[in-house]
Amino acid sequence: VEKNEIEIKANELLKKSIIEKQKLGRSTTSVLWFENKTIVEAASTLANDEVLQLNSLDFLTAMEAEGAVVLSYFLVSSNRKTLDLVLRTSISQKKHESKKVQMPSVTSVWPEARIFEKELSEVFGIEFVGGRGLS
Amino acid sequence: MERLVTEHSRLELGIYHRFLPGPFQLQLDMDGEMIVAGTAKTGFTHRGLEKAITTQKWAASLLYADRLDPESAIFGEYVVCLAVEEIAGIAVPPRARSIRIVLSELARISAHLMYFVRLAKACSAENLMHYALRDREKLLDLFELITGSRFSHNYFRFGGVREDITDGFIERVLDVCSVIEFRLNEYSKIFFNNSIFLKRSVGVGTISRELALGVGLTGPNARASGVFQDLRKDQPYGGYESVTFQIPGGTGCVNGRLNVRVLEILESIKILRQVVEHVPAGEYSAIKSRDAIKVPRGEAYARIESVRGVLGCYVVSSGGDKPERVQFRSPTSVQLGLLSDLLVGMRLEDLPVVLASLDLSLSEADR
């Protein structure tokens, strides 16, 4: 599967997702933006698609930008073994609010997300809900 | 027959304990000698490394990256260099790429020898412990010769390396390769095939392929469980596309993980022999001045095959003189997520050997 095909196919599968114009770094890795509530559905779709087979999460990172936390999911196919796609979403974070911001956990699709979600929970105070997280 | 039913007892090992690979705490629920549940508490060596990098200028970030895992510091430097070079669009000269491969493979061998030391210590096989430490000195001598320091080398630079290799370095690398190859046979006679060690390691602490894939395990431990992934082959970087080597596999138990590392040392020697004899002539760095680095606005995620598995680094630049965000994906963090599954059903006396066989680096995980 060519890199461009992955981008097009993933964009078709994830309705309402937006392709980021700027590629990651100077590589050809595509970045797709989508709504944060649909992350589990999106993860499941990409992991189970016969062509894409994006069934492995290599890394999950976050950074603060303009009052929001931007989460980036780096996806790898266990067959191709290359970094193929980045899924990106954002959640708004209000300062001085005691309640933690919530984000659906993707551990049901990518169990390896447990450790990354735990780290982000500690650093950014995000509560990952509905998954098998680490205490 | 009446069966005695007792409550589980709680055993807490650590923060500091002889058989732990670093400062962390294991909370174990025990049914007699059997572990029925286990959790690992980490964070005791947290230094705020990623945040600290963002308070310093770009050039200083490599100093901090050195401290990610002091035992194999080169890999921290390497992954930060790759990420920054990708954002800045810096092309690394072929000579520097070859030197980087040589240093990386020497670091891999050195760290694997240290692995033997820890495993031998866990089995109280002090002879191998001393032999492996002795032979590792030869590698540290090479690091001192080329970088000026035995640990925390601060040798890689954005666009290349700090200094060119010196006269006689290549010959010394080849000599050390021959010595290590010879010593591995010696280790095999005194330890690897020792019947007591085999009883303590074969079939003990087995990580199934499914479990390895489920937690996202990478590196030698994953390869020992039949997950044949190696970034040097799967997504080659920095010149690895032009070297030939094999990816060894194992049986998933303690002995399998050891055997994979023995074979990986031999493969690293194979890589070193291919590279050192054909180090291209030319510049050793694309950027001569330390302060000349300008990193434009952008982001990159670089990955390399470190000694413990996939080491990733996500770097964001806002175009200023400091990084905006740096985050590492450390292989040990992922391995720690495996412990709660791996420990269940294990006997307490196997714990030191299994922990040593996992090759955890708490420095890398806590950051």
Interface residues (C-beta under 8 A of the other chain):
Chain A: Q22 L24 G25 R26 S27 T29 S56 L57 D58 F59 T61 M63 S72 F74 S78 K81 T82 L83 V86 W110 P111 E112 R114 I115 F116 E119 L134 S135
Chain B: T39 A83 E86 I87 G89 L213 G214 V215 G216 Q229 D234 Q235 G298 E299 A300 Y301 A302 R303 V310 G312 Y314 V316 E324 R325 Q327 R329 S333 V334 L336 G337 S340
